[in-house]
Amino acid sequence: MALIKTISLAGLVWVAVLVTGCADHLPHLQSLGPAEEVQGLKLLERLRENRLPEALDADLTLTWQGYGQTKKIPAEVQAIRSGAFRLSVPDPLGRPLVLLVAKADRFTLIDTQRQHAYTGPVRNHLVEKYVPAPVTLSLVYSLLVDEIPARQPERIHGAAGDRQGFWFVFFRNDHWQRMILADDTSPLPLRQLLVSPEHHVALDLRYTGSVSPAGTSLLPVHVRISGEKLSGSVQIDFQQYYPHPEPASGIFHLRVPPSFTVEKIHE
């Protein structure tokens, strides 16, 4: 329980990217004729002209609403595409209250107020309880920057309702699907879904706004996340992206002070 309480401050920023909130239903899909499918492929080609960065360095605010409460948490994040994250939640003087580093298949979380640390595999029994099985750190990065997979989609559908757009459906080798909604009004995809083999929406990310911190890549400004495992809703607001990030590899290693107690989390 102490770990979950600590995660609610810093790790929730990381977990929020993975899963949170009440999941939406699968969207209604429309069949397309050959000419419409060509139009969808042209849109996909245009969206892929956005060359996304290999690393991130940003300040953000996480707003979590659930159980009748609202919490706003400022945080700093550094990440690289290959799957490494560092999150820091500062106090008003800029000193870290909580530090979280996740790289490859291991994580370390330090609670400086309690002088306590947690270490263990990224995939553990606590994470499995809340996070869909196929979510990896590299996928988290891809979703965070609103990326489109490099391969061609297995299916293209029209978006039903008032919005005239296209759903691009990508099959994964674990029988999950990644569905991406886009239209001509936005330079970035509008929505991404991670759908289970049982056709449950495990992750639903909706993107608004875009910014080009380095004058080249476009990145989302606001991300609203929902999922089927946790109650509540999360809004991630990127306050500032720093251009040309090149995080040193050393920042993805945390040294736990000798005076801190360490709790090991097992699979």
Secondary structure, DSSP 8 states (H G I E B T S, - for coil): -HHHHHHTTTHHHHHHHH--S-------EE---HHHHHHHHHHHHHHTTS---SEEEEEEEEEEEETTEEEEEEEEEEEETTTEEEEEEE-TTS-EEEEEEEETTEEEEEETTTTEEEEEESS-HHHHHHS-TT--HHHHHHHHTT---SS--SEEEEE-SS---EEEEEE-TTS-EEEEEE-TT-SS-SEEEEE-TT--EEEEEEEEEEE-TTSS--EEEEEEEEESSSSSEEEEEEEEE-SS----GGGG-----TTSEEEE---
